[in-house]
Amino acid sequence: MLKEIKESDLFYEYYAKWIDVYKKGAIRKVTLDKYLMTLAWVKKLAPELKLCELNRIAYQQLINDYATYHERQTTMDFHHQLKGAILDAVDEGLVERDPTRKAIIKGKTPSEKKIKYLNQFELHTLITKLDLGGTVNWDWFILLVAKTGLRFSEALALTPRDFDFAHQSLSVSKTWDYKGGGGFQPTKNKSSVRKIQIDWQMVIQFSELIKGLPEDEPIFVKKKVYNSTVNDILSRYCKEANIPEISIHGLRHTHASILLFAGVSIASVARRLGHASMTTTQKTYLHIIQELENRDVDLVMRSLSGLS
């Protein structure tokens, strides 16, 4: 299909065909959607740009125009998604030289994003509100995410077979395609395949809860699942408990923040959350880490002043 492309063709048309040939069917739908969003922006910002006109200045202008509307990291992602296609065009002789070389990535100043999470007392208050009866419901799901830090799609994909009660552990090896047609999918990355230790209370509660359920079927999925359904239930409980309203993803942040404040190492928290690297954990929980460092400084000063 790409052999039909000519130098005089529009760049966005080439990019659309490149996505169709190289990406469709090879990557997850959520990632494909990002490429299609990039395509929409190229069409919007440079509808008349031809392949033969794609030089360093034209490319930098495209990046600059995109950066007007987006933060630097988002612009960097846009650049990387275009670069693969452009390098292929260079290899095919459709573009004379690599126009992406030495591209300068700009972007709007990031707005300060403070992640929403509960402290230990607030989480305890929330848990006391949950209806943890003898049958599976979304309240059990909320408890599970709060105590494991699982992603929404990971928790949906759990089956009874994933629980190892003898070793107090939970295996995470798949996700549930709740945004699409349902069904099991691979995890977000290799680091997301992991075993999570669970406390003895969870062992007792869940061993009883899932007794007799089909071993390889999702515990919580019986029909089409919407993120908003669980978030609405969680929001209602937060209001009733008079605590800050958070989302299911906020429970994951709550789990991580409680561990960090308890003195658990960043490396251990990163592994438990399934982050690809500790850098992700450090970036996400920077303000918590800074707060802990301030607490450490106070501790150091108190320790040193006692030596006089």
N, C-alpha and C positions, 0 to 999 in steps of 0.2 A: 504493500500500500504506500509506503514511504517513497518508493521509486517513482511514483506518479508526481511527486512534489517537484516544482521548478523554483529557481531562484527568484522569479518574479512573483511568486505566490505570497500571500499575506502571512505574516509571522504567526498570528493567532490561529490561522487555519492549519499551518504546519504543526503547531503545538497540540491542537485538538487531535490530529491524526497520530501524533507521537504518543499521546496518552492512550489512545485506542489500541495501538500496536504493542506498546511496552508495559503499560500499567494495568489495563483492564483485565481482570481475571488473575493477576499476579500479586495484587496487594489487597488488603482488607478494604471493605467498603468505606469505612470512616477515613482511611488514608486517601482513597480514590476521590472522595468528596473534596478533600483539601486541594488536590490537583485541579479538579474541575472549578473550584472557587478561584484558583490562581488564573485559570484560563479565562474566566469571566472578567477578572480585573484587567488582564492583558487586552481583551477585546474592548473593554471600556476605555482604557487609557491610551491604547495605541492601535485604533481600528484600521488605520491606513498603512501601518508599518509593514514593509515588505522584507522578505528574507535577505534580499540583496542590499538592503539599506541598513542591515543590522551590524553597525560598527560600535566601537566603545562609547562614543558620545551618545548615540541613539539608545544604547542599553542603559547607560548611566542616567539618562533623562527619564527612562521608564521606571527605573529603581527610585529616582528622586520623587517622581509623581506619586508612586505608590506610598513612599515614606511620608508624604504629606498627610495621609489619612491613618497611618499605622505606627505603632511603636517599633523600636529598632529590632527587637527579637522577631517580631512578625515579619518585618521587611527582610530579615536574614533568611527566614524560612521561604519566603517568596523567591528570593534570589536562588536558593539551593534547588527549589523545584523547577525553576527555569533552566538552570545551568546544565543539568543532565541532557535535556532536549537540545540545547544549543550546541553542546560539545558533539553530539551525534550529527548535527547539521554541518559542523566543521569537518568531521570525518567523512561525510558524504560529499563534501565539496560544494555544499549549498551556501555556506558562509565562508568567506576567505580566511579570516583570522578569528581567534577566540575573543569575542567582545566582552566576555565576563571577567577577563583578566584584570586584576587590580581594581575591581569595582569597589566603590566606597559606599558602605551601608549606613544610611541615616535613619531617622525616625523620630516620631514625637516623643517628648519626655514621658516616661512611664508614670501613670497615676499610681499613687501609693496604694498598694493592695494589702490590706490586713486580712489574713484568713480568719474565718469565723470558727471558734471552737468553744467548748465548755470547760470550766475548771472541774476538779475532782468532785467538789461538793455539788455543783450543778448537775453533773452526770449522774451522781448517786440519786439526786432528787428526781431526775428524769426516769431512771430505771424503776424507782418505786411506783411510778405512775403506770407502768406497762402491765397489760393484761396477759400474764404468762400462764395460761391455762394448759390443759392436757392435749390440745390440738395445735397444729402448725398454723401460725398467723403472722402478720407483718410485725407484731410486737416482738416476737421471737427473732425476727430478721434484724430489727433495730438493736436488740441486745447483742446479737452475733457480731454485727459490724462494730459496735461500740467496744467490744472486748477483743476483737481481732485486727481491726483497721483494714479490713478487706475493701477492695473497690466494689462498687455496686454490682457490676457485671460478674465479678468473681464470686460474690456471695450468692447471686442467683444461680450460678452453675454448680453449686455444691450438691453432692449426692450423699446418701448414707455411707457409701463405700469410702468417701474421702475422710471420714472420721476414724482415727485410730485411738480408741479410748484407753487401751492398755498402756500406750505410750504418751497419753495426753497430748496428742498432736492432730493437726488438720492439714491435709494435703491440698495445695492450690495448683492446679495443672491446666485449667481451662476457664473460659468465660462464657457467658450466655448472650446471644445476639438479640438483646431486647429491643434494639432500635430497628432491626430488620424483621425477618420472618421467624425469629426464634432459632433454637438449636445451639449446640456447643461450638465454640470457636477457640483458637489458640489464645494464650495470654498476651498481654500487651508487649512484653519482651521476655528474653530468656531468664532474666533475674526475677520475673514475676512467678516463675515456677518455683515453689518453695514449700517448706513445712513450717507451720506456725504452732508453737506450744500454746495449749489452752489450760485454764485453771481447773481445779478439781470440781468446782461448782458447775462449770459448763459441762464437764464430763458427766456428772450425775443428771443434770437437766436434759441434755441433748440425747444421752443414751436412752432415756425414757421416752423423749419426744418422738424420735425417729424409729422406734422399735416397730418392726413389721412393715415399714415403708419399702418400696422397690429399691434395691441396692444401687442401681445405675440411673435412676431418674432424679431430676432436680427436686429438692425438698420444697422449695418455695414457689415454683412455677407450675401453675395449673392451666393458665390461659395467657393471653397477651398481657405483658407487664409494662406499666408505664412508670417512669421515674417519679413523675409528679404525684402518683397515687401514694407512694411511700412517704414522699416529702410532706404531703398534706397531713398524713397521720402524725408524723414526727412534729410538724409545726403545731398541731393542735395540742399535743402533750406538752410542748415547751410553753405554750400560752397558759395551760392549766397549772403548770408548775411554777409559773412566773420567773422563767429563766430565758436567756437570749434565744431567739429562734434561729435554728441552724438547719442545714440540709443533711441528707444521708452522707454526702461527701464531707460535710462538716464534722460528722461523727468520726470519720477516718482521721481528720485533723485533730480532733479531740483525743483520740487514742494515742496518736504520736506525741502530742504536747504533754499529756500526762506522763508518758514514759520518759520524755526528756527532762521534765521537772523532777521526776523521781531519781534522776541520775543515770539512767540507761544511756549507754554510749550512742553516738550518732551512727556508728557502723552497725550496731545491733538493730537500731530503729529502721535504718535503710533496708536491711535484709528482711525485717519483719513486714515492711510495707511493700517490698518487691520493687524498690527503686533500682534503676540501672546502675547508679553510682551514688556515692555519698554526697556528691556535688548537688544532685537534685534535692536531697534531704536538707542540705545546708541552705540552699536558695529558698526552698519552700518555708522553712522554719527559722529564717534569719533573725526575726525580731525576738523569738523565744530564746535562741542561742545567745543573742546579745543581752537579753535579760538575765540569763544564767551567768554570763561572763561578769556582769555588774555585781551579781550576788557573790561570785567568786572573789572579786576585788575586795568587797567588804570583808569577806572571810580572811583573806590574806592580810589585810590591814589590822584586823582584830588580833590575828595570830602574832604578827610582828610587834604590835604595841605591847603585847604581854611579855615580851622578852626583856623590856627595860627594867 
